[in-house]
Amino acid sequence: MIELIQIGHSRKAKGIEGSFRVHVEDSYVEDLKKARALFVSLDGSEVPFIIESVNDQKSILLKLEGIDNPEDVQPLLGNEIFLHTDEVSEKEGLQAHHPLTGYNVIDQDDQVIGRIEELLEYPDQLLAKILIEQKEVLLPIHEDLILQLNEDEHWIQISIAEGLLNL
């Protein structure tokens, strides 16, 4: 799976060539300038774009391949932006954005349980952190427990052991 890290967000269009301003956390500016690709959150998915140029004279101005006018850039504005973790220099406490983050969890009885807030990776174990009635619940995510995965609608159906949600 692709692991991404949020570095900032897109702001507003600049000029007629499809460039736009971005806000990037200071610690990731150099990583962005060296990166080949950037991911933009669009309709719940992180969509990759090849970076054409990065200009950080006064504020950071970004130009992506295939985005050639203000109309093309409009859907990208106001969204979170990410880099692949391979394009980020080593940082203590690096928190990667897992592709299943934000998916709704549905149990084997077709009941919506909650939304995946975060995924925690342990050796041989992936746990989904879900908030249920203001209570944090960790559910194991394993291929044997996954009944269905719908990437278009951003939901995952898993088999949940009886009583697990009541712990």
C-alpha positions as CSV (number, residue, x, y, z in Angstrom):
1,M,0.0,0.0,0.0
2,I,1.1,3.6,-0.7
3,E,2.0,5.5,2.5
4,L,1.5,9.2,2.4
5,I,2.2,12.0,4.8
6,Q,0.2,15.2,4.8
7,I,2.5,18.2,4.3
8,G,-0.1,21.0,3.9
9,H,-2.9,22.2,1.7
10,S,-3.6,24.0,-1.5
11,R,-4.7,27.6,-1.3
12,K,-5.5,29.7,-4.4
13,A,-4.8,29.9,-8.2
14,K,-2.1,32.3,-9.4
15,G,-1.8,33.4,-13.0
16,I,-3.1,31.8,-16.2
17,E,-0.8,28.8,-16.5
18,G,-2.4,26.7,-13.9
19,S,-0.1,27.5,-11.0
20,F,-1.4,27.7,-7.5
21,R,-0.3,28.7,-4.0
22,V,0.1,26.1,-1.3
23,H,0.7,26.2,2.4
24,V,3.3,23.6,3.4
25,E,4.6,22.9,6.9
26,D,8.1,24.4,7.2
27,S,9.7,21.1,7.8
28,Y,8.5,19.7,4.5
29,V,9.4,22.7,2.1
30,E,12.7,21.2,1.1
31,D,11.1,17.8,0.6
32,L,8.5,19.3,-1.7
33,K,11.1,21.1,-3.8
34,K,12.9,17.7,-4.3
35,A,9.8,15.6,-4.9
36,R,8.7,14.2,-8.2
37,A,5.0,13.8,-7.4
38,L,2.4,15.3,-5.1
39,F,-0.9,13.8,-4.0
40,V,-4.0,15.9,-3.7
41,S,-7.0,14.8,-1.7
42,L,-10.0,14.8,-4.1
43,D,-13.4,13.4,-3.2
44,G,-11.9,11.2,-0.5
45,S,-9.0,9.8,-2.5
46,E,-5.4,10.9,-2.8
47,V,-4.7,11.6,-6.5
48,P,-1.1,11.7,-7.8
49,F,0.3,14.5,-9.9
50,I,3.7,15.0,-11.4
51,I,5.3,18.2,-10.1
52,E,6.4,20.5,-12.9
53,S,7.9,23.3,-10.8
54,V,8.1,24.6,-7.2
55,N,8.8,28.3,-6.6
56,D,9.2,29.5,-3.0
57,Q,10.3,33.1,-3.4
58,K,7.6,34.8,-1.3
59,S,5.1,32.0,-0.8
60,I,5.1,28.6,-2.3
61,L,3.8,28.5,-5.9
62,L,3.3,25.0,-7.4
63,K,2.8,23.9,-11.1
64,L,1.7,20.4,-11.9
65,E,1.9,18.5,-15.2
66,G,-1.4,18.5,-17.0
67,I,-2.8,21.5,-15.0
68,D,-2.5,24.3,-17.6
69,N,-5.1,26.9,-16.8
70,P,-7.1,28.3,-13.9
71,E,-10.1,26.1,-14.7
72,D,-7.9,23.0,-14.4
73,V,-6.5,24.0,-11.0
74,Q,-9.9,25.0,-9.5
75,P,-10.8,21.5,-8.3
76,L,-7.5,21.1,-6.5
77,L,-7.9,24.2,-4.4
78,G,-8.6,24.1,-0.6
79,N,-7.5,20.4,-0.4
80,E,-5.0,18.6,1.7
81,I,-1.7,17.8,-0.1
82,F,0.6,14.8,0.6
83,L,4.0,13.4,-0.3
84,H,4.9,9.7,-0.5
85,T,6.9,8.8,2.6
86,D,9.8,7.9,0.3
87,E,10.0,11.5,-0.8
88,V,10.2,12.8,2.8
89,S,13.5,13.1,4.6
90,E,13.6,11.2,7.9
91,K,11.7,12.9,10.6
92,E,11.1,11.8,14.1
93,G,7.5,10.8,14.8
94,L,6.6,10.6,11.0
95,Q,2.9,9.9,10.8
96,A,1.9,8.4,7.5
97,H,-1.6,8.7,6.1
98,H,-2.9,5.2,5.4
99,P,-5.2,4.8,2.3
100,L,-8.0,3.4,4.5
101,T,-8.1,6.4,6.8
102,G,-11.6,8.0,6.4
103,Y,-13.3,4.8,5.3
104,N,-16.6,3.8,6.9
105,V,-16.5,0.5,8.7
106,I,-19.5,-1.8,8.2
107,D,-20.0,-5.0,10.2
108,Q,-21.2,-8.4,8.9
109,D,-24.8,-7.4,9.6
110,D,-24.5,-4.3,7.3
111,Q,-24.5,-1.9,10.2
112,V,-22.3,1.2,10.0
113,I,-19.9,1.0,12.9
114,G,-18.0,4.2,12.4
115,R,-15.3,5.9,10.5
116,I,-11.6,5.0,10.5
117,E,-9.8,7.9,12.2
118,E,-6.4,6.3,12.1
119,L,-4.6,3.1,11.3
120,L,-2.0,1.8,13.7
121,E,0.6,-0.7,12.3
122,Y,2.1,-3.3,14.6
123,P,4.2,-6.3,13.7
124,D,1.7,-8.7,12.1
125,Q,-1.2,-6.6,13.0
126,L,-3.1,-3.6,11.6
127,L,-5.6,-1.9,13.9
128,A,-8.2,0.6,12.9
129,K,-9.0,3.4,15.4
130,I,-12.7,4.2,15.3
131,L,-14.7,6.5,17.5
132,I,-18.0,5.0,18.6
133,E,-20.2,7.3,20.8
134,Q,-17.1,9.3,21.9
135,K,-15.3,6.1,22.8
136,E,-12.1,5.0,21.0
137,V,-12.3,1.4,19.7
138,L,-9.5,-0.5,18.1
139,L,-10.5,-3.1,15.5
140,P,-8.2,-5.6,13.8
141,I,-7.9,-5.2,10.1
142,H,-6.8,-8.5,8.5
143,E,-7.4,-10.0,5.1
144,D,-9.3,-13.0,6.8
145,L,-11.7,-10.5,8.4
146,I,-12.4,-8.3,5.4
147,L,-15.7,-9.3,3.7
148,Q,-15.8,-6.4,1.2
149,L,-13.9,-3.3,0.3
150,N,-15.5,-0.5,-1.8
151,E,-12.8,2.0,-2.8
152,D,-15.3,4.1,-4.9
153,E,-17.6,4.7,-1.9
154,H,-14.9,4.5,0.7
155,W,-16.2,1.7,3.0
156,I,-14.9,-1.6,4.3
157,Q,-17.0,-4.4,5.6
158,I,-15.3,-6.6,8.2
159,S,-16.3,-9.5,10.4
160,I,-16.3,-8.3,14.0
161,A,-16.2,-10.8,16.8
162,E,-19.1,-10.7,19.1
163,G,-18.5,-8.4,22.1
164,L,-15.4,-6.8,20.7
165,L,-17.1,-3.4,20.4
166,N,-18.1,-3.5,24.1
167,L,-14.6,-3.8,25.5
